[in-house]
Amino acid sequence: MADKKVNLKDASAKEAKAKDAALESAVTGIKREFGEGALMRLGDKGTVKVEAIPTGALALDLALGIGGVPRGRIVEIFGPESSGKTTLVNHIIAQAQALGGVCAFIDTEHAIDPVYARAIGVDTDELLISQPDYGEQALQIADRLIASAAVDVVAIDSVAALTPKAELDGQIGDTTVGLQARLMSQALRKLAGSLNRTKTVCLFTNQIREKVGVQFGSPETQPGGRALKFYSSQRLDIRRIETLKDGTEAVGNRVRVKVVKNKVAAPFRQAEFDIEYGVGISREGGLLDFGMEQDLVQKSGSFFSYGETRLGQGRNNAKQFLADNPELALEIEGKVRRALGIDGEEPAPEATAAGAGGIESPLAEAQAQAA
């Protein structure tokens, strides 16, 4: 009986060894035919960590869970008109350029404002821009850029303006049911694989539409069909919640971003930050918010103070004081980062100088906080 058990164990060991050898042979053959990285174990070094590009808003970087938008993935940013979609895209482009990346902007709406983009911090001299005539052309350009593996960010603004060629060639009033949805579905099947191989971030902005006859639940939907919802690793819903005023004059908006989908970290987190007209996302506003949250900045009545330093009366004056005193802003940012568990070096003074115009310094260490 004992001999029989030993024989069974030996047979089992031989079978397992044969399976391992067969698997190793199959893996080697696949890698030889399709290239290194075609097949790997999920726990292998380099396959788990998700690299990210900062968004320019510290609150949003934290809400996204990995320090920004993930490389090699599709991200959809949608919301009502004038909610800050293109502003957020421009900030992501500026951050990618600050990290040495190459970026492309496909302007299907034909509405890019280079002066505003430059004020945000985008290097417009190095930014690749295309204003395609129709949707197929826009997506083919995006596909070529992504396949080159030389571009870090490709932004398409917006999905709603990706008009199929058949619709342009037809007459106004012609029925073109499902053309745009089919176009997006076909394009995203191609783009998804290329993005993962090249580590390019593909940003899509999208508008809001309303479904007719909805009595229960939200009637809101987005153009372009369901494909973009499925292929997106992150979906960001951005809304204005307040108008920022200096006296009676409107100077910006307070916006809330809800992460309605997140494949790389926990979803449904929210972030709030200021967007100033002509400037972009307010870095100083974020420092005040997190400074008060971490008891680094005190507010007494309408006065803001940091230790013994009086920052000013009113939020706008306090933000301006920080913009005029970059060293103090650096000090507060360093303490905020440590309090939030974002370890690492404090941002360079050059990044802070750009940040006075709405650019937040790159969150290099925040990228290490993969979910």
C-alpha positions as CSV (number, residue, x, y, z in Angstrom):
1,M,0.0,0.0,0.0
2,A,2.9,2.3,0.9
3,D,4.6,1.6,-2.4
4,K,1.4,2.4,-4.2
5,K,1.2,5.9,-2.5
6,V,4.8,6.6,-3.3
7,N,4.2,5.7,-7.0
8,L,1.2,8.0,-7.1
9,K,3.2,10.9,-5.6
10,D,6.0,10.3,-8.1
11,A,3.5,10.2,-11.0
12,S,1.8,13.4,-9.7
13,A,5.2,15.1,-9.4
14,K,6.2,14.0,-12.9
15,E,2.9,15.3,-14.3
16,A,3.3,18.6,-12.6
17,K,6.8,18.9,-13.9
18,A,5.6,18.1,-17.4
19,K,2.9,20.8,-17.1
20,D,5.4,23.4,-16.0
21,A,7.7,22.5,-18.8
22,A,4.9,22.7,-21.3
23,L,3.8,26.1,-19.9
24,E,7.3,27.4,-20.0
25,S,7.6,26.3,-23.6
26,A,4.3,27.9,-24.6
27,V,5.2,31.2,-22.8
28,T,8.7,31.3,-24.5
29,G,7.1,30.6,-27.9
30,I,4.5,33.4,-27.4
31,K,7.1,35.9,-26.4
32,R,9.3,34.9,-29.3
33,E,6.5,35.3,-31.8
34,F,4.7,38.4,-30.4
35,G,7.5,40.1,-28.5
36,E,8.5,40.6,-24.8
37,G,5.6,41.7,-22.7
38,A,3.0,39.9,-24.8
39,L,2.4,37.5,-21.9
40,M,3.4,38.0,-18.2
41,R,2.3,37.2,-14.7
42,L,0.2,39.9,-13.1
43,G,2.5,39.9,-10.0
44,D,5.7,40.5,-12.1
45,K,7.6,43.6,-11.3
46,G,6.4,46.5,-13.5
47,T,2.9,45.1,-14.2
48,V,1.1,46.2,-11.1
49,K,2.2,49.9,-10.7
50,V,0.1,52.3,-12.6
51,E,2.0,55.4,-13.7
52,A,0.2,58.7,-13.7
53,I,0.4,62.3,-15.0
54,P,-0.7,65.0,-12.5
55,T,-3.9,67.0,-13.2
56,G,-2.6,70.3,-11.8
57,A,-5.2,70.2,-9.0
58,L,-3.9,68.6,-5.8
59,A,-7.4,67.7,-4.6
60,L,-8.2,65.9,-7.8
61,D,-4.9,64.0,-7.8
62,L,-5.7,62.7,-4.4
63,A,-9.3,61.8,-5.4
64,L,-8.0,59.8,-8.4
65,G,-6.0,57.7,-6.0
66,I,-2.8,57.4,-8.0
67,G,-1.7,61.0,-8.2
68,G,-3.3,61.8,-11.6
69,V,-4.6,60.3,-14.8
70,P,-3.2,56.8,-15.6
71,R,-0.8,56.3,-18.5
72,G,-1.8,53.9,-21.2
73,R,-5.5,54.4,-20.5
74,I,-8.5,56.3,-21.8
75,V,-10.0,59.1,-19.6
76,E,-13.3,60.8,-20.3
77,I,-14.0,64.3,-18.8
78,F,-17.6,65.3,-19.2
79,G,-19.9,68.1,-17.9
80,P,-22.1,71.0,-18.8
81,E,-20.9,73.9,-20.9
82,S,-18.2,76.2,-19.4
83,S,-17.6,73.8,-16.5
84,G,-13.9,73.6,-16.9
85,K,-13.4,70.5,-19.2
86,T,-10.9,72.1,-21.6
87,T,-9.2,73.9,-18.7
88,L,-8.6,70.6,-17.0
89,V,-7.2,69.1,-20.2
90,N,-4.9,72.0,-20.7
91,H,-3.6,71.6,-17.1
92,I,-2.9,67.9,-17.7
93,I,-1.0,68.8,-20.9
94,A,1.0,71.5,-19.1
95,Q,1.9,69.0,-16.3
96,A,3.0,66.4,-18.9
97,Q,5.1,68.9,-20.7
98,A,6.7,69.9,-17.4
99,L,7.7,66.3,-17.0
100,G,9.3,66.3,-20.4
101,G,6.5,64.8,-22.4
102,V,5.1,65.5,-25.9
103,C,1.4,66.3,-26.2
104,A,-1.1,66.6,-29.0
105,F,-4.5,68.4,-29.0
106,I,-7.1,67.4,-31.5
107,D,-9.5,70.3,-31.6
108,T,-12.7,69.0,-33.2
109,E,-14.7,72.0,-31.9
110,H,-12.2,74.4,-33.6
111,A,-12.3,76.5,-30.5
112,I,-8.9,76.3,-28.9
113,D,-7.7,79.5,-27.2
114,P,-3.8,79.6,-27.5
115,V,-3.6,82.7,-25.3
116,Y,-5.5,81.0,-22.4
117,A,-3.6,77.8,-22.9
118,R,-0.3,79.7,-22.6
119,A,-1.5,81.4,-19.5
120,I,-2.3,78.1,-17.9
121,G,1.3,76.9,-18.6
122,V,1.0,75.0,-21.9
123,D,4.1,75.3,-24.1
124,T,2.1,76.1,-27.3
125,D,5.3,76.2,-29.4
126,E,5.8,72.5,-28.7
127,L,2.1,71.4,-28.6
128,L,1.0,69.4,-31.6
129,I,-2.5,70.6,-32.7
130,S,-4.9,69.3,-35.3
131,Q,-8.3,70.7,-36.4
132,P,-9.7,67.9,-38.5
133,D,-12.5,68.2,-41.0
134,Y,-14.5,65.2,-39.8
135,G,-14.6,62.5,-37.1
136,E,-12.9,59.7,-39.0
137,Q,-9.9,62.0,-39.7
138,A,-9.6,63.0,-36.1
139,L,-9.6,59.5,-34.8
140,Q,-7.1,58.3,-37.5
141,I,-4.8,61.1,-36.5
142,A,-5.1,60.1,-32.9
143,D,-4.4,56.5,-33.8
144,R,-1.2,57.4,-35.8
145,L,0.1,59.6,-32.9
146,I,-0.5,56.9,-30.3
147,A,1.0,54.1,-32.5
148,S,4.2,56.2,-32.8
149,A,4.9,55.7,-29.1
150,A,6.4,59.2,-29.1
151,V,3.4,61.1,-27.6
152,D,2.5,61.2,-23.9
153,V,-0.9,62.8,-24.1
154,V,-3.4,62.9,-26.9
155,A,-6.5,65.1,-26.1
156,I,-9.6,65.0,-28.2
157,D,-11.9,68.0,-27.6
158,S,-14.7,66.9,-27.9
159,V,-16.5,63.7,-28.7
160,A,-19.8,65.5,-29.4
161,A,-18.0,67.3,-32.3
162,L,-16.7,64.1,-33.9
163,T,-19.0,64.4,-36.9
164,P,-19.0,61.3,-39.2
165,K,-18.1,62.1,-42.9
166,A,-21.4,60.6,-44.1
167,E,-23.3,63.2,-42.0
168,L,-21.2,66.1,-43.4
169,D,-21.8,64.9,-46.9
170,G,-25.6,64.6,-46.4
171,Q,-28.2,67.3,-46.0
172,I,-29.3,69.0,-42.8
173,G,-32.2,67.1,-41.5
174,D,-31.1,63.7,-42.9
175,T,-31.4,60.8,-40.4
176,T,-28.0,59.5,-39.3
177,V,-28.9,57.2,-36.4
178,G,-26.0,55.5,-34.7
179,L,-23.3,56.7,-37.0
180,Q,-21.2,58.4,-34.3
181,A,-21.7,55.5,-31.9
182,R,-20.4,53.0,-34.5
183,L,-17.5,55.3,-35.3
184,M,-16.5,55.6,-31.6
185,S,-16.9,51.8,-31.0
186,Q,-14.7,50.9,-33.9
187,A,-12.0,53.5,-33.1
188,L,-11.8,52.6,-29.4
189,R,-11.3,49.0,-30.2
190,K,-8.1,50.0,-32.0
191,L,-7.0,52.7,-29.6
192,A,-7.2,50.7,-26.4
193,G,-4.5,48.2,-27.4
194,S,-2.2,50.8,-28.8
195,L,-2.5,52.9,-25.6
196,N,-1.5,50.1,-23.3
197,R,1.6,49.3,-25.3
198,T,2.8,53.0,-25.7
199,K,1.8,54.3,-22.3
200,T,0.0,57.3,-23.9
201,V,-2.9,58.9,-22.1
202,C,-5.9,59.6,-24.3
203,L,-8.2,62.3,-23.0
204,F,-11.7,62.7,-24.4
205,T,-13.9,65.6,-23.4
206,N,-17.6,65.2,-23.8
207,Q,-20.8,67.2,-23.5
208,I,-24.1,66.5,-21.8
209,R,-27.4,65.6,-23.5
210,E,-30.8,64.7,-22.1
211,K,-32.8,61.6,-22.9
212,V,-36.5,62.3,-23.8
213,G,-39.3,60.9,-21.7
214,V,-37.3,59.8,-18.6
215,Q,-39.5,60.1,-15.5
216,F,-37.2,58.3,-12.9
217,G,-33.5,58.7,-12.5
218,S,-31.2,61.2,-14.2
219,P,-32.1,62.0,-17.9
220,E,-28.5,63.0,-18.6
221,T,-26.4,61.1,-21.1
222,Q,-23.3,61.7,-23.2
223,P,-23.0,61.7,-27.0
224,G,-21.0,59.0,-28.8
225,G,-22.8,55.8,-27.6
226,R,-21.8,53.5,-24.8
227,A,-18.3,52.4,-26.0
228,L,-16.5,55.3,-24.4
229,K,-18.1,54.5,-21.1
230,F,-16.8,50.9,-21.3
231,Y,-13.3,51.7,-22.5
232,S,-12.6,54.5,-20.1
233,S,-10.4,53.7,-17.1
234,Q,-11.5,56.9,-15.5
235,R,-14.6,59.1,-16.0
236,L,-14.7,62.5,-14.5
237,D,-17.9,64.5,-14.0
238,I,-17.0,68.2,-13.6
239,R,-19.6,70.8,-12.5
240,R,-19.7,74.4,-11.4
241,I,-21.0,74.7,-7.9
242,E,-20.3,78.4,-7.1
243,T,-19.3,81.7,-8.8
244,L,-16.2,83.3,-7.3
245,K,-16.5,87.0,-6.9
246,D,-14.2,89.9,-6.1
247,G,-16.8,92.3,-4.7
248,T,-19.5,92.2,-7.3
249,E,-17.3,91.1,-10.2
250,A,-17.2,87.4,-11.1
251,V,-13.5,86.3,-11.2
252,G,-13.9,82.5,-11.5
253,N,-15.8,79.3,-10.6
254,R,-15.6,76.8,-7.8
255,V,-16.0,73.4,-9.4
256,R,-16.6,69.9,-8.1
257,V,-15.2,66.8,-9.9
258,K,-16.8,63.4,-9.1
259,V,-14.8,60.3,-10.2
260,V,-17.8,58.3,-11.4
261,K,-15.6,55.5,-12.7
262,N,-12.1,54.4,-11.7
263,K,-10.5,51.2,-12.7
264,V,-7.2,51.9,-11.0
265,A,-8.3,53.1,-7.6
266,A,-11.5,53.6,-5.5
267,P,-14.3,55.4,-7.5
268,F,-16.9,57.9,-6.4
269,R,-14.5,60.2,-4.6
270,Q,-14.9,64.0,-5.1
271,A,-12.6,67.0,-5.3
272,E,-13.3,70.7,-5.2
273,F,-11.0,73.5,-6.5
274,D,-11.1,77.0,-7.9
275,I,-10.8,77.9,-11.6
276,E,-10.0,81.6,-12.1
277,Y,-10.9,83.3,-15.4
278,G,-7.8,83.7,-17.6
279,V,-5.6,81.9,-15.2
280,G,-6.9,78.3,-14.8
281,I,-6.9,76.1,-11.7
282,S,-5.8,78.1,-8.6
283,R,-2.9,76.4,-6.9
284,E,-3.1,78.9,-4.1
285,G,-6.8,78.1,-3.5
286,G,-5.9,74.5,-3.1
287,L,-3.2,75.3,-0.6
288,L,-5.7,77.3,1.5
289,D,-8.2,74.5,1.4
290,F,-5.8,71.8,2.4
291,G,-4.0,74.1,4.8
292,M,-7.2,74.7,6.8
293,E,-8.1,71.1,6.6
294,Q,-4.8,70.1,8.2
295,D,-4.8,73.0,10.7
296,L,-1.8,74.6,9.0
297,V,-3.8,77.7,8.0
298,Q,-6.1,79.4,10.4
299,K,-9.2,81.3,9.6
300,S,-10.6,83.8,12.1
301,G,-13.7,85.6,10.7
302,S,-12.7,86.6,7.2
303,F,-8.9,86.8,8.1
304,F,-6.5,84.0,7.0
305,S,-3.2,83.4,8.8
306,Y,-0.3,81.0,8.7
307,G,1.4,80.9,12.1
308,E,2.3,84.5,12.9
309,T,2.0,85.5,9.2
310,R,-1.3,87.3,8.3
311,L,-2.2,86.2,4.8
312,G,-5.0,88.7,4.3
313,Q,-8.7,89.5,4.7
314,G,-10.9,87.4,2.5
315,R,-10.0,84.4,0.4
316,N,-9.0,86.3,-2.7
317,N,-6.5,88.5,-0.8
318,A,-5.1,85.4,0.9
319,K,-4.6,83.7,-2.5
320,Q,-2.9,86.8,-3.9
321,F,-0.6,87.0,-0.9
322,L,0.5,83.4,-1.5
323,A,1.0,84.1,-5.2
324,D,3.1,87.1,-4.4
325,N,5.2,85.1,-1.8
326,P,6.2,81.9,-3.6
327,E,8.6,80.8,-0.8
328,L,5.8,80.9,1.8
329,A,3.6,79.0,-0.6
330,L,6.4,76.4,-1.1
331,E,6.6,76.0,2.7
332,I,2.9,75.5,3.1
333,E,2.8,73.0,0.2
334,G,5.6,71.0,1.7
335,K,3.8,70.7,5.0
336,V,0.5,69.9,3.2
337,R,2.2,67.1,1.3
338,R,3.7,65.6,4.4
339,A,0.4,65.9,6.3
340,L,-1.4,64.1,3.5
341,G,1.3,61.4,3.3
342,I,2.7,62.5,0.0
343,D,6.4,62.1,0.8
344,G,9.2,63.5,-1.3
345,E,11.0,66.7,-2.2
346,E,9.3,70.0,-2.2
347,P,8.5,71.4,-5.6
348,A,11.2,73.4,-7.4
349,P,10.9,77.2,-7.3
350,E,10.5,77.3,-11.1
351,A,7.4,75.1,-10.9
352,T,6.0,77.4,-8.2
353,A,6.6,80.5,-10.4
354,A,4.5,78.8,-13.1
355,G,2.0,77.7,-10.4
356,A,1.3,81.4,-9.7
357,G,-0.4,81.3,-13.0
358,G,-2.5,78.3,-12.1
359,I,0.0,75.5,-12.6
360,E,0.6,73.1,-9.7
361,S,4.0,71.5,-9.5
362,P,4.3,67.8,-10.6
363,L,3.4,65.2,-8.0
364,A,6.2,62.9,-8.7
365,E,5.9,61.0,-5.4
366,A,2.1,60.9,-5.6
367,Q,2.5,58.7,-8.6
368,A,3.9,56.0,-6.3
369,Q,0.7,55.7,-4.4
370,A,-0.9,53.1,-6.8
371,A,-4.2,51.8,-5.5
